[in-house]
Each structure stands twice: as structure tokens, then as C-alpha cells.
Amino acid sequence: MPFQRNATLRSVFFATLCLLVAFPAAILCHASDSATLFGGKSKKQATPAAPTVPPDVIVFTNGDQLTGTFLREVGGTVSFHSDILGDINVPWAKIKELHTNSKMAVLTKSVTPTPGKIPPNLPIGTLSIESNLITVHPENNAMIQPIPVADAQYIVDQATLNKQILGNPGIFAAWNGAVTGGATIVQATQKQYSFTGALALVRTVPTITWLNPRNRTILDFTGSYGKITQPAYISEGVFYPATNTKSSIYHADAERDKYFSPRMYALVQAAFDHNYSQGLDLQQIYGGGLGYTVIKRPKQQLDVKATIQYEKQNFLNATDGVNQNLIGSTFAGTYLLKMPRGVVFSQQVAYIPAWNNTLAYSATESNTVAIPFYKSLSFSVGTLDSYLNNPPPAVPPTLRNSFQFTFGATYAIKSKY
């Protein structure tokens, strides 16, 4: 029967095909199981997880215990990070025990770290702190005499120590500061708009406070521009043309400090000023001098500076003999205060006399208060008062004093290194 023979052939064909497919799969499965049995790796076998480093442990004098990460110790205050509490600062007097599983370096009060050189015989290893004694466990198991906690000026991790002493941040790294902006726009009988902005950047190397600074770079810019437009109009048959009143004030400066002691430094600077209200087109200052940090605390700092400089004054619509080339000085002070709740107050005062023309002196004062309200954003309120003793003759007469009040939003710039 042809039909039955065809059906039988089809059955044999499909049976043979199934064997050809199933046999290699069985061989592969058997090979995989055999490889696993004799120590080989199977694709189904999970890769073992990397071992986790145990957390550091801090035990307080009241018996409470906290796990997390030991960050540093500076001047008798221990910084510790907890996943629950975040970063906390604890004095030695409240700590009964402290055990770390990461390598830390202990710098005693007798050690003065210098840039580019790790102090010799520096104790580095995991730490056990009990009974006001620090025991360092180095990798080579060498015996190190316990160190009293009162003698430990700094305790930092080895990676941070190497980076801060041996490394140098790139040109775009380690900058900190703030940028501020504000605007006013009025559309009424008169049209008015004004814009204010400021940028303040500081980079200090090393970037941490427990090492003496090597150098510092400061960049500042403040500016405001405004315009009031009064359209032309006719009143009682008299035509009054349109009027425009403009204000334009800006200040920019750059400073480079080179420290030769923890508080004393040499500096070079450049400064540029423009004040349309005082008829000053551009004042340029280039000079150098000395600076000294009078107050250096975690929450406040005061610097005083004195320079010898070349100064050039160009005035708007100036007649012969009005523009001046001067030899003078700048006597300045900068003050920074960190108040509770993150509020920051900063002040800059400068007196700029000229030695070859005693009447060509000027002075400036700026004050700023930044009040944080969301993450890196703050409300900013500030004043800028400038005095120019020798403005050129003008109609109406130019006032010698110029005062600005600004209000805006500030964004904190925190660059990592």
C-alpha cells in the first residue's frame, strides 16, 4: 500500500531526526555535569562574591556602640561615618574603644609633614584604640609602641595622605566657591531692568585643613547692569524726548598666594574696575606684596594684605590730563565667618592710595550673607560700597561714593579632589 509505505518512511525519518537532535544535547549536558564533578566550572555555577571588609566599630564611654567608617581625627576630634546617622564628630573624651579595618596613618605632634615627602617611620596600619592608647597593626606585623591619644595630632587614611602630600590637583580640580545671580524687570510707564551677578572661587593646595597650605588661587567677579527708559511724551503742548538712564558697575580680581610659613605668604594680584556712575571707564591694578592670616579657625578666618602696584585710570569722555598712571598700594582685609545653620558671612575691605598723586585714592567694602535653603542653594544678601576721590568734572556733578544693595540666589561650588 503506497500510503502506508509513505507513512512508515515518514515515521522513520522523524524518529531519526529526533535522535540526531537529542543525542548531541545529551552529550553536552553530560560533559557539563562531568566538568562540574571533576572540579571544572559550569555556566550554571555562580561566581563567588568578593569578600566584604568588616565595618569599623566605635564604642562610647556610656557603652553605646556604632558601626561604620572611621574617616579621620584632627586636633582631638574624631570624624566617623554611620549609614544611619551620617557623619558625626566625637571628641576623644567620649570614646572608650575604636577599632578600624582600614589602614590609617598616625601623625603625632612631633611630626611636621612637608609637601612631596612622606615623614619617615610613619605608623601606618589598622588601629585599635583602648584606654587612651592607639595601637597600630602594620602589614609586616612589626611592633610599634602604643601612642597616647593626646599625642595624635592627625589620623588619616593612607590614600588621602599620599594624595595630599605627594599629589597636585589638576587645573580644573579643587575649586570651591559660589556663583550668585539676581534680576529685576519692570514694565510700566517707565521700563526698567537690572541684573546682578557674582562669582567667587578659591583653590587652596593641599585641599585639607590639617596640612599647611602651599599655595592659594583666588578669583572674584561682581557686576551689575541696569537701565531705565522713559518714552517720549507731550505735556501741555511741550514735547519731551525719550530718556535713558544707565548704570554699569563691575569689579574683577585674581590673586596667587605662595606660602613660606603656615600663615605668611607672598602674593601677586591683578584687579579691574569699571563704574559708569563715577565716570570710571577702567581702572587696572597690577602688583605684588605680602599677606598674613591673623585668624585661622575652622569657623572663621581673617587675612590682611599689603602690596606695591602699578595703577592706570581711564575715565569716560576724559579730557587731556584726566587719565592717570599711578604708583600705589593696596591695604586689604578679608574675613569669613561660618555661623550656625550653615549661614556664611564674608567681608572684604580695601584702601588704595597712590604715592605719586595723594589725591588719587579709592576704597571699597563688600559684605555678603548667604543663608542656605535647599542643598547647595542659598539666599544671598549683599552690599558693595566704593569710593573714588578724583572723579572727572561732569554735568551733573559726579558723586564720589557709589553704593549697591543686592539680593539673589547663590549656588555653592564644591569641586572634589
C-alpha positions as CSV (number, residue, x, y, z in Angstrom):
1,M,0.0,0.0,0.0
2,P,1.7,3.2,-1.1
3,F,0.1,5.3,1.5
4,Q,1.1,3.0,4.4
5,R,4.7,2.8,3.0
6,N,4.9,6.6,2.8
7,A,3.6,6.9,6.4
8,T,6.2,4.3,7.6
9,L,9.0,6.2,5.9
10,R,7.8,9.5,7.4
11,S,7.8,7.9,10.9
12,V,11.3,6.5,10.4
13,F,12.5,10.0,9.2
14,F,11.1,11.9,12.1
15,A,12.4,9.3,14.6
16,T,15.9,9.6,13.1
17,L,15.7,13.4,13.2
18,C,14.8,13.4,16.9
19,L,17.7,11.2,17.7
20,L,20.1,13.5,15.9
21,V,18.9,16.5,17.9
22,A,18.6,14.8,21.3
23,F,21.9,12.9,21.2
24,P,24.3,16.0,21.0
25,A,22.3,17.8,23.7
26,A,22.6,14.8,26.0
27,I,26.4,14.7,25.3
28,L,26.7,18.4,26.1
29,C,24.7,18.1,29.3
30,H,26.8,15.0,30.4
31,A,30.0,16.9,29.6
32,S,28.9,19.9,31.7
33,D,28.0,17.7,34.6
34,S,31.2,15.8,34.4
35,A,33.2,19.1,34.3
36,T,31.4,20.2,37.5
37,L,32.0,16.8,39.1
38,F,35.8,16.8,38.5
39,G,36.3,20.5,39.5
40,G,35.6,22.3,36.3
41,K,33.5,25.4,36.0
42,S,29.9,25.2,34.9
43,K,28.0,28.0,33.4
44,K,25.3,27.4,36.0
45,Q,27.8,27.8,38.8
46,A,27.5,31.3,40.4
47,T,30.6,33.4,40.8
48,P,31.5,33.7,44.4
49,A,31.0,37.2,45.8
50,A,34.0,39.3,46.8
51,P,34.7,39.3,50.5
52,T,33.4,42.4,52.2
53,V,35.5,44.4,54.6
54,P,34.1,44.4,58.1
55,P,32.9,47.8,59.3
56,D,34.9,49.9,61.8
57,V,33.5,50.0,65.3
58,I,33.4,52.8,67.8
59,V,32.4,52.2,71.5
60,F,31.4,55.2,73.5
61,T,32.0,55.8,77.2
62,N,28.4,55.1,78.0
63,G,28.6,51.7,76.4
64,D,26.8,52.5,73.2
65,Q,28.3,51.0,70.0
66,L,28.3,52.3,66.4
67,T,29.5,50.7,63.3
68,G,30.5,52.5,60.1
69,T,33.7,54.0,58.7
70,F,36.4,55.9,60.6
71,L,37.2,59.0,58.5
72,R,39.8,61.0,60.3
73,E,41.0,62.6,63.5
74,V,42.1,66.2,63.6
75,G,43.1,68.0,66.7
76,G,41.4,65.7,69.2
77,T,38.1,65.3,67.2
78,V,37.2,62.0,65.6
79,S,35.1,62.0,62.4
80,F,33.1,58.9,61.9
81,H,30.5,58.0,59.2
82,S,27.5,55.9,60.0
83,D,24.9,54.8,57.4
84,I,22.2,55.7,59.9
85,L,23.5,58.9,61.4
86,G,25.7,60.2,58.6
87,D,28.9,62.0,59.5
88,I,29.4,62.7,63.3
89,N,32.3,64.4,65.2
90,V,33.2,63.0,68.6
91,P,36.0,64.1,71.0
92,W,38.4,61.6,72.4
93,A,36.9,62.1,75.9
94,K,33.7,60.4,74.8
95,I,35.3,57.4,73.1
96,K,36.1,54.2,75.1
97,E,37.2,52.0,72.2
98,L,37.8,52.3,68.4
99,H,38.7,49.5,66.0
100,T,39.4,50.1,62.3
101,N,39.8,47.5,59.5
102,S,41.3,50.0,57.0
103,K,44.9,51.3,57.1
104,M,45.4,54.6,58.7
105,A,48.4,56.9,59.3
106,V,49.0,58.4,62.7
107,L,50.8,61.8,62.7
108,T,51.9,62.8,66.2
109,K,52.5,66.4,67.3
110,S,56.2,65.9,66.8
111,V,55.8,65.3,63.1
112,T,55.5,68.2,60.6
113,P,54.5,66.9,57.2
114,T,56.0,68.7,54.2
115,P,54.9,68.7,50.6
116,G,56.3,66.0,48.4
117,K,57.7,63.8,51.2
118,I,56.1,61.2,53.5
119,P,57.5,61.5,57.0
120,P,59.9,58.6,57.7
121,N,58.9,55.8,60.1
122,L,55.3,56.9,60.0
123,P,53.0,54.4,61.8
124,I,50.6,53.0,59.2
125,G,48.1,50.1,59.7
126,T,44.8,49.1,61.2
127,L,44.1,50.7,64.6
128,S,42.9,49.5,68.0
129,I,42.3,52.3,70.5
130,E,41.6,51.4,74.1
131,S,42.5,53.0,77.5
132,N,43.5,56.3,75.7
133,L,46.2,54.4,73.8
134,I,46.5,53.9,70.0
135,T,47.9,50.6,68.9
136,V,48.9,50.4,65.2
137,H,48.9,47.0,63.5
138,P,51.1,47.3,60.3
139,E,51.1,44.8,57.5
140,N,54.5,43.4,58.4
141,N,53.4,42.7,62.0
142,A,56.2,44.9,63.3
143,M,55.9,46.0,67.0
144,I,55.0,49.7,67.3
145,Q,54.9,51.4,70.7
146,P,51.3,52.4,71.6
147,I,50.7,56.1,71.1
148,P,48.7,58.2,73.6
149,V,45.6,59.7,72.0
150,A,46.7,63.1,73.3
151,D,49.8,63.0,71.1
152,A,47.9,62.1,67.9
153,Q,47.5,65.3,66.1
154,Y,46.2,63.8,62.8
155,I,44.9,60.3,61.9
156,V,44.1,59.9,58.2
157,D,43.8,57.1,55.7
158,Q,46.9,56.2,53.7
159,A,45.3,57.1,50.3
160,T,44.4,60.6,51.4
161,L,47.9,61.1,52.9
162,N,49.6,60.1,49.7
163,K,47.3,62.2,47.5
164,Q,47.6,65.4,49.6
165,I,51.4,65.2,50.3
166,L,52.6,63.7,47.0
167,G,50.0,64.8,44.5
168,N,48.8,68.0,42.9
169,P,45.3,68.8,41.7
170,G,44.7,69.5,38.1
171,I,44.0,73.0,36.8
172,F,40.2,72.4,37.0
173,A,40.1,70.5,40.3
174,A,39.8,71.5,43.9
175,W,38.0,74.8,43.2
176,N,35.4,75.9,45.8
177,G,33.2,79.0,46.0
178,A,29.9,80.3,44.9
179,V,28.0,81.9,42.0
180,T,25.3,84.4,42.6
181,G,22.6,85.9,40.3
182,G,19.6,88.2,40.5
183,A,17.4,90.3,38.2
184,T,14.7,93.0,38.3
185,I,12.4,93.7,35.4
186,V,9.7,96.4,35.5
187,Q,7.2,97.2,32.7
188,A,5.2,100.3,33.5
189,T,5.3,104.0,32.5
190,Q,9.0,103.6,32.6
191,K,10.7,100.4,31.6
192,Q,13.4,99.2,34.0
193,Y,15.6,96.2,34.2
194,S,18.7,95.3,36.2
195,F,21.0,92.3,36.5
196,T,23.5,91.4,39.2
197,G,25.9,88.6,39.3
198,A,29.0,87.4,41.3
199,L,31.5,84.6,41.1
200,A,33.9,83.8,43.9
201,L,36.4,80.8,43.5
202,V,39.2,79.7,45.8
203,R,41.6,76.8,45.4
204,T,44.0,76.0,48.3
205,V,46.6,73.3,47.9
206,P,46.7,71.0,49.9
207,T,42.9,70.9,50.0
208,I,42.6,69.7,53.6
209,T,43.0,71.8,56.7
210,W,45.3,69.5,58.6
211,L,48.2,70.3,56.3
212,N,49.9,73.7,56.0
213,P,48.9,75.4,52.7
214,R,51.5,75.5,49.9
215,N,49.6,77.9,47.5
216,R,46.3,79.5,47.0
217,T,44.5,80.9,44.0
218,I,41.6,83.4,44.3
219,L,39.3,84.6,41.5
220,D,36.5,87.1,42.1
221,F,33.9,88.9,39.9
222,T,31.0,91.1,40.8
223,G,28.9,93.1,38.4
224,S,25.6,94.9,38.0
225,Y,23.9,96.4,35.0
226,G,20.7,98.4,34.8
227,K,18.7,100.6,32.5
228,I,15.6,102.9,32.9
229,T,13.8,104.0,29.8
230,Q,11.4,106.9,29.8
231,P,9.4,107.1,26.5
232,A,8.9,110.4,24.7
233,Y,5.7,112.3,25.6
234,I,3.9,115.6,25.1
235,S,2.6,117.6,28.1
236,E,0.7,120.9,27.7
237,G,2.0,121.3,24.2
238,V,5.6,120.7,25.2
239,F,7.5,117.7,23.6
240,Y,9.8,115.8,26.0
241,P,12.1,113.4,24.2
242,A,12.8,109.8,25.4
243,T,15.5,109.4,28.1
244,N,17.7,106.5,29.0
245,T,19.5,106.2,32.4
246,K,22.1,103.5,32.6
247,S,24.1,102.0,35.5
248,S,27.1,99.7,35.0
249,I,29.5,98.6,37.7
250,Y,31.8,95.7,37.8
251,H,34.9,94.5,39.7
252,A,37.2,91.6,38.9
253,D,40.4,90.4,40.5
254,A,42.8,87.5,40.6
255,E,45.4,86.6,43.2
256,R,48.0,84.0,43.6
257,D,49.5,83.3,47.0
258,K,52.7,81.3,47.8
259,Y,53.1,80.3,51.4
260,F,56.5,80.2,53.1
261,S,55.1,79.6,56.6
262,P,51.7,78.3,57.9
263,R,50.4,81.9,58.0
264,M,52.7,84.2,56.0
265,Y,52.6,84.3,52.2
266,A,53.8,86.3,49.2
267,L,51.2,87.3,46.6
268,V,50.8,88.7,43.1
269,Q,47.5,90.2,42.0
270,A,45.6,92.0,39.2
271,A,42.3,93.9,39.6
272,F,39.9,95.7,37.2
273,D,37.1,98.1,38.0
274,H,34.5,99.9,35.9
275,N,31.9,102.3,37.3
276,Y,29.8,104.2,34.8
277,S,28.2,106.3,37.6
278,Q,31.5,107.7,38.7
279,G,32.8,108.2,35.1
280,L,35.4,105.5,35.5
281,D,35.9,103.6,32.3
282,L,38.6,101.2,33.5
283,Q,40.9,101.1,36.4
284,Q,43.7,98.5,36.2
285,I,46.0,97.3,39.0
286,Y,49.0,95.0,38.8
287,G,51.1,94.4,41.9
288,G,52.6,92.1,44.5
289,G,53.2,92.1,48.2
290,L,52.7,90.1,51.4
291,G,49.8,88.6,53.3
292,Y,49.3,87.2,56.7
293,T,46.5,85.0,58.2
294,V,45.6,86.6,61.5
295,I,42.8,84.3,62.5
296,K,42.7,80.7,61.2
297,R,40.0,78.6,62.8
298,P,37.5,76.0,61.5
299,K,34.7,78.6,61.5
300,Q,36.4,81.9,60.8
301,Q,39.4,83.3,59.0
302,L,40.9,86.7,58.8
303,D,43.6,87.7,56.3
304,V,45.4,91.1,55.9
305,K,47.4,92.1,52.8
306,A,49.7,94.9,51.6
307,T,51.0,95.4,48.1
308,I,53.0,97.8,45.9
309,Q,51.4,98.2,42.5
310,Y,51.1,100.0,39.2
311,E,47.7,101.5,38.6
312,K,46.1,103.0,35.5
313,Q,42.9,105.0,35.5
314,N,40.9,105.8,32.3
315,F,37.8,107.9,32.5
316,L,34.8,108.2,30.2
317,N,34.8,111.3,27.9
318,A,38.2,112.3,29.5
319,T,40.0,115.4,28.6
320,D,43.8,115.8,28.5
321,G,45.4,115.2,31.8
322,V,42.5,113.4,33.4
323,N,43.7,109.8,32.8
324,Q,46.4,108.8,35.1
325,N,49.3,106.4,35.6
326,L,49.9,105.8,39.3
327,I,52.3,104.0,41.7
328,G,50.4,103.0,44.8
329,S,49.5,100.3,47.2
330,T,46.5,98.2,48.4
331,F,45.9,97.6,52.0
332,A,43.1,95.0,52.3
333,G,41.4,92.6,54.7
334,T,39.2,89.6,54.0
335,Y,37.0,88.0,56.7
336,L,35.0,84.8,56.6
337,L,32.6,83.6,59.4
338,K,30.6,80.3,59.3
339,M,27.6,80.7,61.6
340,P,25.0,78.2,62.9
341,R,22.6,76.5,60.4
342,G,25.1,76.9,57.5
343,V,24.9,80.7,57.3
344,V,28.1,82.3,55.9
345,F,29.2,85.9,56.3
346,S,32.0,87.3,54.2
347,Q,33.6,90.8,54.1
348,Q,36.3,92.5,52.0
349,V,37.7,95.9,52.7
350,A,40.4,97.6,50.7
351,Y,42.1,101.1,50.8
352,I,44.1,102.0,47.7
353,P,46.3,105.1,48.0
354,A,48.6,106.5,45.2
355,W,52.0,107.7,46.2
356,N,52.7,109.9,43.2
357,N,49.3,111.7,43.5
358,T,48.0,111.7,47.0
359,L,44.5,112.8,45.8
360,A,44.0,109.8,43.6
361,Y,43.0,107.3,46.2
362,S,40.0,105.0,46.4
363,A,38.4,102.5,48.8
364,T,35.9,99.6,48.6
365,E,33.9,97.5,51.0
366,S,31.7,94.5,50.3
367,N,29.6,92.4,52.7
368,T,27.7,89.2,51.8
369,V,25.4,86.9,53.9
370,A,24.4,83.6,52.4
371,I,21.5,81.7,54.0
372,P,21.1,78.1,52.8
373,F,17.6,76.9,51.9
374,Y,18.0,73.8,49.7
375,K,21.1,71.6,49.3
376,S,23.7,73.8,47.5
377,L,21.3,76.8,47.0
378,S,21.2,79.8,49.3
379,F,19.6,83.2,49.5
380,S,22.2,85.9,49.2
381,V,22.1,89.5,50.5
382,G,25.0,91.8,50.0
383,T,26.3,95.4,49.8
384,L,29.1,96.9,47.7
385,D,30.3,100.4,48.7
386,S,33.0,102.1,46.6
387,Y,34.7,105.5,46.9
388,L,36.7,107.3,44.2
389,N,38.3,110.5,45.4
390,N,39.1,112.0,42.0
391,P,36.2,111.6,39.5
392,P,36.5,113.9,36.5
393,P,34.3,117.0,36.2
394,A,30.9,116.3,34.8
395,V,27.4,117.8,34.5
396,P,25.6,117.0,36.7
397,P,28.5,116.6,39.2
398,T,29.7,113.1,39.8
399,L,29.3,111.8,43.3
400,R,32.4,110.2,44.8
401,N,30.6,107.4,46.5
402,S,28.7,104.6,44.9
403,F,26.5,102.1,46.9
404,Q,24.8,98.9,45.8
405,F,22.4,96.6,47.6
406,T,22.0,93.2,46.0
407,F,19.6,90.2,46.7
408,G,19.7,87.0,44.8
409,A,20.2,83.2,44.8
410,T,23.6,81.6,45.4
411,Y,24.8,78.2,44.3
412,A,27.8,76.7,46.2
413,I,30.6,75.2,44.1
414,K,32.4,72.3,45.7
415,S,34.9,70.7,43.5
416,K,36.4,67.3,44.5
417,Y,40.0,66.2,44.6
